[in-house]
Amino acid sequence: MKLTDSQKEAFRSFTSGANIFLTGKGGSGKSFLTRYIDDWCKEHKLSVIKCAPTGVAALNIGGSTIHRTFGIKVDENGILKPNDRCHDKKKLGTLGRADVIIIDEISMCRADVFAYVANTLIHVFRQHRDDGKRHQLLVVGDFFQLPPVLTKDQQEAYNALWGNTLFAFQTKEWQQIELQTMMLTESMRQSDKAFVSALDNIREGKPDFGVFDTVSREFDPTLLTICGTNKQAAAINDSNLRTLIKNGAKEHVLQSKDTGHPLPGDYPTDKELRLCIGARVMLLTNDPDKRWVNGSFGVIKGFAADETQLTAKIDGADATVDIERNTWTISEYTVEPGVKGEEPKLVQVERATIEQFPVKLAWAISIHKSQGATYEKANINIENIFSAGQLYVALSRCRSLKGMNIIGRLSDEKVMTDGAVLKFMQHFGKAEWSGPGLNFEVFDDPEPGEDRYQEGWDDGYDYRTKEVQEYYQDLVDKDLSVKRLSARATREREKALLPEEERNPKGAGRKKLPVHELAESKAIRVPGVVADSLKEIGEIAKKTTDLDSLLQDLKKVIEAHKIFG
C-alpha cells in the first residue's frame, strides 16, 4: 500500500528528525503510517519504544502502557502533580537507550500524565544528548475524537491541581517539546465525498446531516450496535446471551489463564468469558491462515468437550473455523547488557501473560471501545450522546452510508466539540515545517556573557537527587572548563558584595535566585559563592564543638556571603 501525499509529507518530516504530532480525521491512516514508521526504524536499526494510555491500545501497537514505560505511580486519587517526573534510575536508563519513542492515542492521555511523560523525556534526552542516539518523539492521535476520562471521584482533586487543563496540548510541556503538527487529510475509510464532507463538518462542531437522510432507521438485530456507554453495551450483550440460554443453549464460562499480575485494563476480552452456541462475537486477532482478521464478526457454533477450542462461523465465510486460545504478552521495556563488547540493547520483556479465547460478545460495543475500528455494517445508536467527539466517532466507524442504521434523532446539540480542541487545531493544524530536526537542545540557556554574573551566581546546578549531585560533581572534578568557570564565579564574589547600583549599573545580568529555587536550575556550572560558603561552613563545623558558638559562626558566614539574598 502506497503512502498518500499527506502521509509522505509527515514521513519526510519524521525521517528528517522532527518531533512529530501526527493527527488527522478518523480513517486517515494514522495507524498505518505509525506502523510504516516503526518498520522504517527497524530497517535502520533504530531502537523504538511504543506506548499508549490503555492496556488494550498498547497491545494493539505491540508496545506497553505509558504507566509501565515511564514508571508512573499515582496517589490515591490517581492524579499526578504538576512538574513531576520519573526518578527511577532503571526507567530513566531504559528511556535513554531509545532512538524513537512513539505514544499512540494521545487524545486520551490526560494532561497530568502527559506533563509527567514530557518532563521525564526532557530530563532524559538532555542527559543523553551526546550518546549518539536519535532521541525523537512521535505522538499520534486526534483530539477531535474522544477526550481523556476523569471519574466523578477524581474530578474535585484533579481540578484542584490542574484547573481546566485536561488535554495534553494544554500543558506547558507540549509547548516546551515543540512537537511539529503533521495532519493527514485524505480519507482511507470512506470514499463517498459527500459523506466525508459531512463527517469533517461534524468533527469540527458544525451540524451537517443532509447526507444521512437516506440512511436506514431500522434496527438490525444481526448487526453490531454502537452505543453511548459501556453500561448500555454490556446490558445489550447480557440480555441477548440470557435469551439464548433461556431458550436452551448451554452457557460456557471460560476463565483466562494468567501469569504474572495483569492489571484490569490489560485484558482485551473478559477475564471470565461467558459464551454459548448462537452468541454473536467479534474476533480480536489476525489469523495466521487469514481466515479472519482483527474485527471480523461471527457466530459461535460449538465447543470442544474439554473447552480448549471454539467453533465459529465467520460472517461472509462458507465454512466454520476452529478457534484456540490466544496468548497476549504484557510487556515492559528494559535494557539488556551487551555481550562480547556489544552495546547494551533496548528490549521488551514479559511481565505477564493473558491466555484466553480471542473473542468477545458483539451484539453491542461502546463508542469509546469502537474508536479506531472500521465496520462494514453497524447499528449506530445515538440516543445517549453526552460528550465531545462521541457523535463524530460513532458516525465515522462505517465505510459507507449503506452500511449504517442510525437509531435515534440527529440534532444540533449532539454535535459537541471541545472549544479548546477547536482553537488548538485551527491555530496549529495547518502549520508548515522546514529545516533541521527539532531536539531538546533548543531549551538550553544561552551562555552567560562577561557582564551577566551577579552576586557570584551562575545558574548553579540541580541538587534534587543524589544521583544528579554525583553526576555534576564528576563533571566539576574532570572538566577544566567547568573549573575555570567556577573560579571565575568565585572571583565575582567581591563584586557581589557591592551595592546593586555599583555592581550592575546597566541592569544587566541574571537575577540572583534564592537557595530554595536551586532545584529548578538547569545548567551544570557551579555557583562559586555557594561552593565557597559551604566549604567555609564545613571547616567551622570541624573545629567547633559548642552548638551556640557554631550557630553564631554560621550566621556570620551566611550574612557575609549573602547566600539567602
C-alpha positions as CSV (number, residue, x, y, z in Angstrom):
1,M,0.0,0.0,0.0
2,K,1.4,3.4,-1.0
3,L,1.5,6.5,1.1
4,T,-0.9,9.3,0.4
5,D,0.5,12.8,-0.2
6,S,0.0,14.0,3.4
7,Q,1.4,10.7,4.7
8,K,4.5,11.2,2.6
9,E,4.9,14.8,3.9
10,A,4.6,13.5,7.5
11,F,7.1,10.7,6.9
12,R,9.6,13.1,5.4
13,S,9.4,15.3,8.4
14,F,9.9,12.4,10.7
15,T,12.9,11.0,8.8
16,S,14.4,14.5,8.9
17,G,14.4,14.4,12.7
18,A,11.4,16.5,13.8
19,N,9.5,15.6,16.9
20,I,6.0,14.9,15.4
21,F,2.4,15.2,16.5
22,L,0.7,13.0,13.9
23,T,-3.0,13.8,13.6
24,G,-5.9,13.6,11.2
25,K,-9.6,12.5,11.0
26,G,-10.8,9.0,11.6
27,G,-9.7,6.7,8.8
28,S,-7.0,9.0,7.5
29,G,-4.3,6.3,8.0
30,K,-2.6,7.4,11.3
31,S,-2.2,3.8,12.4
32,F,-0.9,2.7,9.0
33,L,1.7,5.4,8.9
34,T,2.7,4.7,12.5
35,R,3.4,1.0,11.6
36,Y,5.2,2.2,8.4
37,I,7.5,4.5,10.6
38,D,8.0,1.6,13.0
39,D,9.1,-0.7,10.2
40,W,11.4,2.1,8.8
41,C,13.1,2.4,12.2
42,K,13.7,-1.4,12.4
43,E,15.2,-1.3,8.9
44,H,17.6,1.4,10.1
45,K,18.4,-0.4,13.3
46,L,16.8,2.3,15.5
47,S,15.6,1.4,19.0
48,V,11.9,2.2,19.4
49,I,9.7,2.4,22.5
50,K,5.9,2.2,21.8
51,C,3.3,3.0,24.4
52,A,-0.3,4.1,24.8
53,P,-2.6,5.2,27.6
54,T,-4.5,1.9,28.0
55,G,-3.5,-1.7,28.1
56,V,-5.6,-2.6,25.0
57,A,-4.2,0.3,23.0
58,A,-0.7,-0.8,24.0
59,L,-1.4,-4.4,22.8
60,N,-2.7,-3.1,19.5
61,I,0.6,-1.4,18.7
62,G,2.7,-4.1,20.2
63,G,4.0,-1.9,23.0
64,S,3.5,-1.2,26.7
65,T,1.3,1.2,28.7
66,I,2.5,4.7,29.4
67,H,2.4,3.9,33.1
68,R,4.7,0.9,32.8
69,T,7.0,2.7,30.4
70,F,7.5,5.8,32.5
71,G,7.2,4.2,35.9
72,I,4.1,6.3,36.8
73,K,2.9,5.8,40.4
74,V,-0.2,7.8,41.2
75,D,-1.6,8.9,44.5
76,E,-4.9,7.6,46.0
77,N,-6.9,9.7,43.5
78,G,-4.9,8.5,40.5
79,I,-3.7,12.1,39.8
80,L,-0.1,13.3,39.1
81,K,1.2,16.6,40.4
82,P,2.5,19.4,38.1
83,N,6.2,19.4,37.3
84,D,6.6,15.8,38.5
85,R,8.7,13.3,36.5
86,C,10.2,9.8,36.8
87,H,13.1,9.4,39.2
88,D,13.6,5.7,38.8
89,K,17.2,5.2,37.6
90,K,16.4,2.0,35.7
91,K,13.4,3.5,33.9
92,L,15.4,6.6,33.0
93,G,18.3,4.5,31.7
94,T,15.9,2.5,29.6
95,L,14.3,5.6,28.1
96,G,17.8,7.0,27.4
97,R,18.5,3.9,25.1
98,A,15.6,4.7,22.8
99,D,16.2,6.4,19.4
100,V,12.4,6.9,18.9
101,I,9.5,7.0,21.4
102,I,6.0,6.6,20.0
103,I,2.9,7.5,22.0
104,D,-0.4,6.4,20.5
105,E,-3.9,7.6,21.3
106,I,-2.5,10.9,22.6
107,S,-6.0,12.4,22.7
108,M,-6.9,10.0,25.5
109,C,-3.8,10.9,27.5
110,R,-4.7,13.3,30.4
111,A,-2.8,16.5,30.9
112,D,-1.2,15.3,34.2
113,V,0.0,12.1,32.6
114,F,1.4,13.9,29.5
115,A,3.2,16.5,31.6
116,Y,4.9,13.7,33.6
117,V,5.9,12.0,30.4
118,A,7.2,15.2,28.8
119,N,9.2,16.3,31.9
120,T,10.7,12.8,32.1
121,L,11.7,12.9,28.4
122,I,13.2,16.4,28.6
123,H,15.3,15.3,31.5
124,V,16.4,12.0,29.9
125,F,17.1,13.5,26.4
126,R,19.3,16.2,27.9
127,Q,21.2,13.7,30.0
128,H,21.8,11.5,26.9
129,R,22.2,14.2,24.2
130,D,25.8,13.2,23.4
131,D,25.4,9.4,23.3
132,G,24.8,9.2,19.5
133,K,21.1,8.3,19.8
134,R,18.4,10.0,17.7
135,H,16.1,10.9,20.6
136,Q,13.0,11.6,18.7
137,L,9.3,11.7,19.8
138,L,6.2,10.8,17.8
139,V,2.8,11.3,19.3
140,V,-0.3,10.1,17.4
141,G,-4.0,10.8,17.8
142,D,-7.0,13.1,17.0
143,F,-8.1,15.5,19.7
144,F,-11.5,15.9,17.9
145,Q,-12.3,12.3,18.9
146,L,-12.9,11.1,22.5
147,P,-11.4,13.2,25.3
148,P,-9.5,11.9,28.3
149,V,-11.6,10.2,31.0
150,L,-12.0,11.5,34.6
151,T,-14.2,9.7,37.1
152,K,-16.5,11.6,39.3
153,D,-14.3,10.7,42.3
154,Q,-11.3,12.2,40.6
155,Q,-12.9,15.4,39.4
156,E,-12.5,17.6,42.5
157,A,-8.9,16.6,43.3
158,Y,-7.9,16.9,39.6
159,N,-9.4,20.4,39.3
160,A,-7.6,21.5,42.5
161,L,-4.2,20.6,40.9
162,W,-4.9,21.2,37.2
163,G,-7.9,23.5,36.9
164,N,-9.5,23.2,33.4
165,T,-6.3,21.8,31.9
166,L,-7.4,18.3,30.6
167,F,-5.8,17.8,27.2
168,A,-2.1,17.1,26.6
169,F,-1.7,20.2,24.3
170,Q,-2.9,22.5,27.1
171,T,0.2,21.8,29.2
172,K,3.3,24.0,29.1
173,E,5.3,20.8,28.4
174,W,3.6,20.5,25.0
175,Q,5.0,23.9,24.1
176,Q,8.4,23.0,25.5
177,I,9.0,20.0,23.4
178,E,7.9,21.8,20.3
179,L,6.0,19.0,18.5
180,Q,5.5,19.6,14.8
181,T,1.9,19.1,13.8
182,M,1.5,16.9,10.7
183,M,-2.1,16.4,9.6
184,L,-3.3,13.6,7.4
185,T,-6.0,14.9,5.2
186,E,-7.1,12.0,2.9
187,S,-9.9,9.6,4.0
188,M,-8.8,6.0,3.7
189,R,-12.1,4.6,5.3
190,Q,-14.8,6.4,3.3
191,S,-14.8,7.1,-0.4
192,D,-18.1,9.0,-0.7
193,K,-17.1,12.7,-0.9
194,A,-20.4,14.0,0.5
195,F,-20.2,11.5,3.4
196,V,-16.6,12.6,4.1
197,S,-17.5,16.3,3.9
198,A,-20.4,15.8,6.4
199,L,-18.1,13.9,8.8
200,D,-15.5,16.6,8.5
201,N,-18.0,19.3,9.5
202,I,-19.4,17.3,12.4
203,R,-15.8,16.6,13.6
204,E,-15.3,20.4,13.8
205,G,-18.6,21.0,15.6
206,K,-20.7,22.1,12.6
207,P,-24.0,20.2,12.2
208,D,-24.3,18.7,8.7
209,F,-27.0,16.0,8.5
210,G,-28.2,16.2,4.9
211,V,-26.4,13.0,3.6
212,F,-27.9,11.0,6.4
213,D,-31.5,11.5,5.2
214,T,-31.2,8.3,3.1
215,V,-29.7,6.2,5.9
216,S,-31.9,3.4,7.3
217,R,-33.5,4.0,10.7
218,E,-34.4,0.3,11.1
219,F,-32.7,-1.7,13.8
220,D,-31.0,-4.9,12.5
221,P,-30.5,-7.4,15.4
222,T,-27.9,-9.3,13.4
223,L,-25.5,-6.3,13.4
224,L,-23.2,-4.8,15.9
225,T,-24.8,-1.9,17.8
226,I,-22.5,1.0,18.7
227,C,-23.9,2.8,21.7
228,G,-23.1,5.7,24.1
229,T,-21.9,3.9,27.2
230,N,-20.1,0.7,28.4
231,K,-23.1,0.0,30.7
232,Q,-25.6,0.2,27.8
233,A,-23.4,-2.1,25.6
234,A,-23.0,-4.6,28.5
235,A,-26.7,-4.6,29.1
236,I,-27.4,-5.4,25.4
237,N,-24.8,-8.2,25.3
238,D,-26.0,-9.7,28.6
239,S,-29.7,-9.6,27.5
240,N,-29.0,-11.4,24.2
241,L,-26.9,-14.0,25.9
242,R,-29.5,-14.7,28.6
243,T,-32.2,-15.1,25.9
244,L,-30.2,-17.8,24.1
245,I,-29.6,-19.6,27.4
246,K,-33.2,-19.3,28.4
247,N,-34.1,-20.9,25.0
248,G,-31.9,-23.9,25.8
249,A,-28.3,-23.0,24.9
250,K,-25.7,-24.2,27.4
251,E,-23.7,-21.4,29.0
252,H,-19.9,-21.9,29.0
253,V,-17.8,-19.8,31.4
254,L,-14.3,-19.7,30.2
255,Q,-11.6,-18.4,32.6
256,S,-8.5,-16.8,31.4
257,K,-5.2,-18.4,32.3
258,D,-2.8,-15.7,33.5
259,T,0.8,-15.5,34.6
260,G,2.3,-12.6,36.4
261,H,-0.1,-9.9,37.5
262,P,-2.1,-8.4,34.7
263,L,-4.0,-5.2,35.5
264,P,-7.7,-4.9,34.8
265,G,-7.1,-2.6,31.9
266,D,-4.7,-5.1,30.2
267,Y,-7.5,-7.6,29.3
268,P,-8.5,-7.4,25.6
269,T,-11.6,-9.5,26.4
270,D,-13.3,-10.7,29.6
271,K,-11.2,-12.5,32.2
272,E,-14.3,-14.6,32.7
273,L,-15.7,-15.1,29.2
274,R,-19.4,-16.2,29.1
275,L,-20.5,-17.7,25.8
276,C,-23.0,-20.1,24.3
277,I,-23.9,-21.6,20.9
278,G,-25.5,-18.8,18.8
279,A,-23.6,-15.9,20.5
280,R,-22.5,-13.1,18.3
281,V,-18.8,-12.5,18.7
282,M,-16.0,-10.3,17.3
283,L,-12.6,-11.7,16.7
284,L,-9.6,-9.9,18.4
285,T,-6.6,-11.3,16.5
286,N,-5.4,-11.8,12.9
287,D,-5.5,-15.4,12.0
288,P,-2.1,-16.6,10.5
289,D,-4.1,-18.6,7.9
290,K,-6.1,-15.5,7.1
291,R,-9.5,-17.0,7.9
292,W,-10.3,-13.9,9.9
293,V,-8.8,-10.6,10.9
294,N,-9.0,-8.5,14.0
295,G,-12.5,-7.0,13.9
296,S,-14.2,-9.9,12.0
297,F,-17.6,-10.9,13.2
298,G,-19.1,-14.4,13.6
299,V,-21.4,-16.7,15.5
300,I,-20.4,-19.4,18.0
301,K,-21.3,-22.9,16.6
302,G,-19.8,-25.2,19.1
303,F,-17.3,-26.0,21.9
304,A,-14.7,-28.8,22.3
305,A,-15.6,-31.2,25.1
306,D,-12.6,-30.0,27.2
307,E,-13.3,-26.4,26.2
308,T,-9.9,-26.0,24.6
309,Q,-11.4,-24.9,21.3
310,L,-14.3,-23.0,19.9
311,T,-16.0,-23.4,16.5
312,A,-17.4,-20.3,14.8
313,K,-19.0,-19.3,11.6
314,I,-17.3,-16.1,10.4
315,D,-19.6,-13.6,8.6
316,G,-19.2,-14.0,4.8
317,A,-17.3,-17.3,5.0
318,D,-18.7,-20.6,3.8
319,A,-17.2,-23.0,6.4
320,T,-16.8,-22.9,10.1
321,V,-13.4,-22.3,11.8
322,D,-11.8,-23.7,14.9
323,I,-10.5,-21.1,17.3
324,E,-8.0,-21.8,20.0
325,R,-6.9,-19.7,23.0
326,N,-4.6,-16.9,22.2
327,T,-1.8,-15.6,24.5
328,W,-1.3,-11.9,24.9
329,T,2.0,-10.8,26.4
330,I,2.0,-7.8,28.7
331,S,5.5,-6.3,28.2
332,E,7.8,-3.7,29.6
333,Y,10.9,-2.1,28.1
334,T,14.3,-2.6,29.7
335,V,18.0,-2.6,28.7
336,E,19.8,-5.9,28.1
337,P,23.6,-5.8,28.8
338,G,25.7,-6.2,25.7
339,V,27.8,-9.4,25.3
340,K,31.3,-9.7,23.8
341,G,31.9,-6.0,23.5
342,E,28.5,-5.2,22.0
343,E,26.5,-2.2,23.2
344,P,23.5,-2.7,25.6
345,K,20.2,-3.3,23.7
346,L,16.7,-2.0,24.3
347,V,14.4,-5.0,24.6
348,Q,10.8,-5.8,25.6
349,V,10.5,-8.3,28.4
350,E,7.4,-10.2,29.6
351,R,5.8,-9.0,32.8
352,A,2.6,-11.0,32.5
353,T,0.5,-13.1,30.1
354,I,-3.2,-13.5,29.4
355,E,-4.4,-16.7,27.8
356,Q,-8.0,-16.5,26.6
357,F,-10.1,-17.1,23.5
358,P,-9.7,-14.1,21.2
359,V,-13.4,-13.2,21.0
360,K,-15.8,-11.0,22.8
361,L,-19.6,-10.7,22.7
362,A,-20.5,-8.4,19.9
363,W,-24.2,-7.6,19.9
364,A,-23.0,-4.2,21.1
365,I,-19.9,-2.1,21.8
366,S,-19.5,1.3,23.3
367,I,-18.4,4.3,21.2
368,H,-15.3,4.5,23.4
369,K,-14.2,1.0,22.6
370,S,-15.1,1.4,18.9
371,Q,-12.6,4.2,18.5
372,G,-10.1,3.3,15.8
373,A,-12.2,0.5,14.4
374,T,-13.8,0.2,11.0
375,Y,-17.0,-1.7,10.3
376,E,-18.8,-2.6,7.1
377,K,-22.2,-2.6,8.7
378,A,-23.5,-1.5,12.1
379,N,-26.4,-0.1,14.1
380,I,-25.4,3.4,15.3
381,N,-27.4,4.2,18.4
382,I,-27.1,7.9,19.1
383,E,-29.7,8.3,21.7
384,N,-27.2,8.6,24.5
385,I,-24.6,11.1,23.2
386,F,-23.2,13.2,26.2
387,S,-19.6,14.3,25.5
388,A,-17.5,15.9,22.8
389,G,-16.5,13.8,19.9
390,Q,-18.9,11.0,20.5
391,L,-21.2,11.6,17.6
392,Y,-18.3,12.0,15.2
393,V,-16.7,8.8,16.3
394,A,-19.9,6.9,16.1
395,L,-20.9,8.1,12.6
396,S,-17.4,7.6,11.2
397,R,-17.0,3.9,12.1
398,C,-18.7,2.6,8.9
399,R,-17.2,2.7,5.4
400,S,-20.4,3.8,3.7
401,L,-23.8,5.2,4.4
402,K,-25.4,2.0,3.1
403,G,-23.7,0.1,6.0
404,M,-25.3,2.3,8.7
405,N,-28.6,2.0,10.6
406,I,-29.0,5.2,12.7
407,I,-31.0,4.6,15.9
408,G,-32.1,7.9,17.4
409,R,-32.5,11.5,16.3
410,L,-29.7,13.6,14.8
411,S,-29.8,17.0,16.4
412,D,-27.5,20.0,16.7
413,E,-27.0,19.7,20.4
414,K,-25.4,16.3,19.9
415,V,-22.7,17.8,17.7
416,M,-20.2,18.6,20.5
417,T,-16.6,19.8,20.0
418,D,-14.5,21.0,22.9
419,G,-13.7,24.7,22.4
420,A,-10.1,24.2,23.5
421,V,-9.6,21.5,20.9
422,L,-11.2,23.6,18.1
423,K,-9.0,26.6,18.9
424,F,-5.8,24.5,19.1
425,M,-6.4,22.7,15.8
426,Q,-7.4,25.9,14.0
427,H,-4.2,27.5,15.1
428,F,-1.7,24.7,14.8
429,G,-3.3,22.2,12.4
430,K,-2.1,23.8,9.2
431,A,1.5,24.6,10.4
432,E,4.3,24.0,8.0
433,W,7.8,22.9,8.9
434,S,11.1,23.0,7.3
435,G,14.7,22.9,8.5
436,P,16.7,20.6,10.7
437,G,15.2,18.2,13.2
438,L,13.9,19.6,16.4
439,N,15.7,18.4,19.5
440,F,15.6,19.2,23.2
441,E,18.8,21.2,22.9
442,V,16.7,24.2,21.9
443,F,15.8,24.8,25.5
444,D,19.4,25.3,26.7
445,D,20.0,28.6,28.4
446,P,22.4,30.8,26.4
447,E,26.0,31.1,27.5
448,P,26.4,33.9,30.0
449,G,28.5,36.8,28.9
450,E,31.1,38.8,30.8
451,D,28.5,41.2,32.3
452,R,25.9,38.6,33.2
453,Y,27.3,37.4,36.6
454,Q,25.5,38.8,39.6
455,E,26.4,38.1,43.3
456,G,28.6,35.2,42.3
457,W,25.6,33.3,40.8
458,D,25.9,31.5,37.5
459,D,22.8,29.3,37.3
460,G,24.0,26.7,39.8
461,Y,23.1,23.1,39.3
462,D,20.3,20.7,40.1
463,Y,20.5,19.4,43.7
464,R,17.3,17.4,43.6
465,T,18.8,13.9,43.8
466,K,22.0,12.3,45.0
467,E,22.4,10.9,41.5
468,V,22.4,14.4,40.0
469,Q,24.8,15.7,42.6
470,E,27.3,12.9,41.9
471,Y,27.0,13.4,38.2
472,Y,27.7,17.1,38.3
473,Q,30.4,16.7,40.9
474,D,32.1,14.3,38.5
475,L,31.9,17.0,35.8
476,V,33.4,19.6,38.1
477,D,36.3,17.2,39.0
478,K,37.1,16.3,35.4
479,D,36.2,19.2,33.2
480,L,38.7,22.1,33.3
481,S,36.3,24.4,31.6
482,V,33.8,23.9,34.4
483,K,36.5,24.5,37.0
484,R,37.6,27.8,35.3
485,L,34.0,28.9,35.2
486,S,33.7,28.1,38.9
487,A,36.8,30.0,39.7
488,R,35.5,32.9,37.7
489,A,32.3,32.9,39.6
490,T,34.3,32.9,42.8
491,R,36.2,36.0,41.6
492,E,32.9,37.7,41.2
493,R,32.2,37.3,44.9
494,E,33.8,40.7,45.8
495,K,31.7,42.4,43.1
496,A,28.6,40.7,44.5
497,L,29.2,42.4,47.9
498,L,28.9,45.8,46.3
499,P,25.6,47.7,46.3
500,E,23.2,46.8,43.4
501,E,23.7,50.1,41.5
502,E,27.5,49.8,41.6
503,R,27.6,46.1,40.8
504,N,25.2,46.2,37.9
505,P,24.7,49.8,36.7
506,K,23.1,48.9,33.4
507,G,20.7,46.4,34.9
508,A,22.4,43.6,33.0
509,G,22.8,40.2,34.4
510,R,20.7,37.4,35.7
511,K,18.6,37.8,38.7
512,K,20.1,36.1,41.7
513,L,18.0,33.1,42.7
514,P,17.3,32.3,46.4
515,V,18.5,28.9,47.6
516,H,15.0,27.3,47.6
517,E,14.9,27.8,43.8
518,L,18.1,26.0,43.1
519,A,16.1,22.8,42.3
520,E,14.7,24.4,39.2
521,S,18.1,25.3,37.7
522,K,19.1,23.5,34.5
523,A,22.8,24.4,33.9
524,I,25.7,22.3,35.1
525,R,28.0,25.1,36.3
526,V,29.0,25.7,39.9
527,P,27.9,28.9,41.8
528,G,31.2,29.9,43.4
529,V,29.8,31.8,46.3
530,V,27.7,28.9,47.4
531,A,30.6,26.4,46.9
532,D,33.0,28.7,48.9
533,S,30.4,29.2,51.6
534,L,29.8,25.5,52.0
535,K,33.5,24.9,52.3
536,E,33.9,27.6,54.9
537,I,30.9,26.2,56.9
538,G,32.5,22.7,56.7
539,E,35.7,24.0,58.2
540,I,34.0,25.8,61.0
541,A,31.9,22.7,61.8
542,K,35.1,20.6,62.1
543,K,36.7,23.0,64.7
544,T,33.6,23.9,66.8
545,T,32.0,21.7,69.4
546,D,29.8,24.2,71.1
547,L,26.4,24.4,69.4
548,D,25.6,28.0,70.2
549,S,29.0,29.1,69.0
550,L,28.6,27.1,65.8
551,L,25.2,28.7,65.0
552,Q,26.7,32.2,65.5
553,D,29.6,31.4,63.2
554,L,27.3,30.0,60.6
555,K,25.1,33.1,60.8
556,K,28.1,35.3,60.1
557,V,29.1,33.3,57.0
558,I,25.5,33.5,55.6
559,E,25.4,37.2,56.1
560,A,28.9,37.8,54.7
561,H,28.2,35.9,51.5
562,K,24.5,36.9,51.2
563,I,23.5,33.3,50.3
564,F,19.9,34.0,51.0
565,G,19.8,37.4,49.3
